[in-house]
Amino acid sequence: MTLTKLVDLVAASGIVGTLLPIVIALVNQEHWPPRAKGAVTATLAVIAGLITAWGAGSFDGASPVVSVVVVLLTASGAFQSFWKPTRFADLVEVSTTFARTKVPTNHGH
């Protein structure tokens, strides 16, 4: 992979990662436990990274791994620094939640 293709892949992955928290918020449900929300985040980051690498024509060698890592790190950073403080992601998650009740959990008590 050339340096130019790598820079293009990282830039595209960064853009995708910046917007991914909104997609994650569309999928996540307000009543889901943090583990389930984390699994959704990781799964969507992997899918988005692989699609980004493929779309950039860089689906060879370490390129998909680079794309997935950049998407995941950028999504995390964008969520913490922008989407979470503005509460926009929370608004999307609450607005797209199907069940409005909390699921009871049994922790052996």
N, C-alpha and C positions, 0 to 999 in steps of 0.2 A: 504494500500500500504506500502510495506517495504521501508526502507531508501535506500536500494540498487536499487530498482526499480525506486524510485524518482530521485536518482542521474543519473541513466541511461536515464530516460525520459528527464531530464533537459539538459544533455549532447547532446542527439540526437536532441532536440529542438534547442539548441544553434548552432549546425552544420547546421541544416536546415535554421535557421534564418540568418546565415552568408552568405549563398548562395542565399537566397530568393531575394535580390535586383536585381540579374541578371535575374531571372524569371520575376520579376516585370517590369524590363526594356524591356523585350521581348514583354510584353503585352501593356504597356503604349505607347501612340502615342505622338510624339513631340508637336503637336498642341493642345493637350487636356489641359483644364484648370487645375490648381492645385487641385481643389476639385475632379475632376474626377480621377486624378492620386492618390489622397489620398484614394478615395473609392476603387480603384484597390488594393492599398497596404493593406488596412484593410481586404478586402475580401480574398486576397491571403494568408495573414497571418493567418486568421481564418481557411481557408481550409488546409493550410500546418500544422498548429498546431493540428487540428483534425486528419489528416492522420498520423502525427507523433505519437500522443498518441495511435491511433489504431494499428499502426505498431509496437509500443513498447509493445503492449499487456497491455496497461494501460488506457483503455477506461472506467474507473469506477470512481465514486466519483468526486473529484476536478481535477483529472489528465488532462482531456482535457482543462480545464481552465488554469491550470499551463502551459501546453504545448503552448497554444495560446499566453499567456502573454510572455513567454520566447522567442518564435519565433518573435513576434512583436517587443519586446525590442531589441533583438539581431539584427534583420534586420535593425532597425533604427540606432543602434550604428555602425553596419558594414558599412552601407551606408555612414553615416556621417564621419566616421574615415578612411575608406579605399576606397570604390567604388566611392564616389563622388570626393575626391582629385585626384584619378588616372584618373578620367573622363571615366573609362571603361563602367560604367553603362550608361552614356550619349551617348557614342559611340554605344552601343548596341541599345538604344532607337531610336536614329537617324537612324541607319541602318535598323531597322525593322518597321519604320513608313511608312504607306501606302500612306497617303495624305501628300503632301509636302507644302500645303498652310495653312495659319492660318484661322481658322473659325471666321468669323466676329461676334462680340458680340454687342448686343444692350442693353445699360444700361439706357434706357429711354431718350436718347438724340435725 
